[in-house]
Structure formats: structure tokens, C-alpha cells
Amino acid sequence: MTAPSTQPQTPAVSGTARGRLRDSGARLDVGLVAAVLTAASFGTSGPFAKALLTTGWTSGAIVLLRVGIAALVLIGPALVALRGRWGVVRSELGMILAYGLIAVAGCQVAYFNAVQHLSVGVALLLEYCGTILVVLWVWLRTRRAPSGLTWVGIAIAVVGLGLVLDLAGQSRPDPVGVFWGLLAAVGLAVFYVSAARDTPGLPAVAVAALGMGIGAVTLAVLGAARILPMTFHTNDVRVGGAAIPWWLAVGELALIAAAAAYLLGTFAARRLGSTVSSFVGLSEVLFAIVFAWLLLGELPHPVQLAGGGLIVGGVIAVRGGELRRSR
């Protein structure tokens, strides 16, 4: 007769649980890579857009070509991915409209207006205050208060924002630029919330293509009605101390800073969720400051750089708080 074992039995589901943890880790890793690539792609937009603005282009004209070309590039893959799934598009039309009108067209016009009055780095730091709006929106929607660590991250970001605005110093930013930067923050929040919406059957490439198509059509109508100024030029632009053709700057904005960035950003938001992806996206500020320094010779004041460090430092706290709450 065999004595019963006194060793604790490993639950049969432990292997499954470990598998789920591994899958979750893999999703997180892929999502993080996509989010960082998104930030780097978006970070190139400021220097090239500002180079066009200084030659007389208007922000509406830049955004129209940027999102219009990007939509044309992505519409083919989107149509292939949507075969037989047009019912999902109809059911999610409200989200797609918000994505195209606010997150694409509105956000970009506001940001490019901001960089006309501010340095690229400061304008982007203001835009990324939208990450705080994302946290507040998730709290309102789920009725679940953020964790203590998340609040710490928000507090750090707010202190950093105060330094960026240099409220007590002598280099206060132009109030007009601040207004446009904060308006861009609203558009950014809408981007992360709408892109993170888990919609089975609606591929990320379809959301990006349709959203940018809607944004381009809207901007074209506003331009034709003379509501939004549209001024184009064919003069060379100066980037990094060298003169380049205008179409090369527009091509970079359309292919890298729009098509690739929005596609990767939508994918990353679905992997990570709106809160985490938006705070990881703060690394765009670092990329943008480096690109603006290398290509335009712009660098924020030391106190503003310190504020930027605090804002980006909030990423770690918020991400840790959200992961802790999910566990």
C-alpha cells in the first residue's frame, strides 16, 4: 500500500497561467517596441514642418498634404484587410470620425500652429499633457481610480510642465503657442483613447487609413471654403543646414511622420492600452528635442529641459501603477 504523498500538488492550471504570462509579456514587449518607434517617427515631424512654415507654408496646407498622401499609401492595405468586414466599419464609424477629425486633423493643425510660436520641444511637451487627460478619461469611464503610483507620476508630470512653461522665469512661452499646444493635447488624448479601443475585426491599418482619409477630406473642404488658410510654396527648405526640395520634406512628413507613425501608434495602443501607450509615447519629446537640435539648432532652456526630464520620468511611475492595478 502506497502512502499518500505529502508534497503539495501543483495546480493543473499553472502551466496555462504561465503561458498566459508569457503571452502577456510578449504582447507588452512588441507593444513597447511599436510605441517607441511611433514616438521616434512622430518626433521627426516638428523640424520638417517648421522648415516648411518658415518658407511661408500654412499649417493647414502642411497637414493636408501630410495626411492626404499617408491615406493614399495606406488605403490599399486597408481595403485588403477589410474584405468582408465593412459592417465593423459602420458600427465603429463614430470612433473613426473622432480619430480622423480630432486626433489626426485637429491635433496636427494645432501642433503645427504651436511650433510657429514655440520651440519644437516646448510645443511637444505641452501636447503631451494629453496623457494626463487619458488617465482622467479612463478613471471616468471605468469608475476605477488610478493607483497611488499613477498619481505620483501625474504629480511629477505636472511639476515638469510648470518648469517647461518656466512660470517663475524670464523665458515664458508665447501664450498663443501655449493655447495651441494645449489644444493639441486634447487631440492627442483622443488619439490614444480611440486607437486603444479593442474592436475585433477592425485592423489597425484600416483605422489609420480611414482616419487620415477623413482628416484629409475635412481639411480640403475647410480650405476650399477659405475657413482654414492654405498656402503652398515650391521653394527649397533648410533642414540641418542644407537646402532640400519642398517635396522631400512633405514626403518625410507623410510617409514616416504620418503613415508609419499612425499605423504603429494604433497597433501599440491596442497592445498596451491607452494609458500606458500614451505615457510611453512621451519619449517622443526626447526624440523631437534631439531632432530639433540636430536639424534646426533649437534647444530648450536648461530649466525647460529639466521639466522635460520630470515629465518623461512620470512614464515610469504611471506605467508601474497601471501594471500594478491590472494585476
Secondary structure, DSSP 8 states (H G I E B T S, - for coil): ------S----TTHHHHHHHHHHHHHHHHHHHHHHHHHHHHHHTHHHHHHHHHTTT--HHHHHHHHHHHHHHHHHHHHHHHTTT-HHHHHHTHHHHHHIIIIIIIIHHHHHHHHHHHS-HHHHHHHHTTHHHHHHHHHHHHH-----HHHHHHHHHHHHHHHHHHTTTSS----HHHHHHHHHHHHHHHHHHHHHT---TT--HHHHHHHHHHHHHHHHHHHHHTTSS------S-EEETTEEE-HHHHHHHHHIIIIIIHHHHHHHHHHHH-HHHHHHHTTHHHHHHHHHHHHHH-----HHHHHHHHHHHHHHHHHHHHHHHHH-
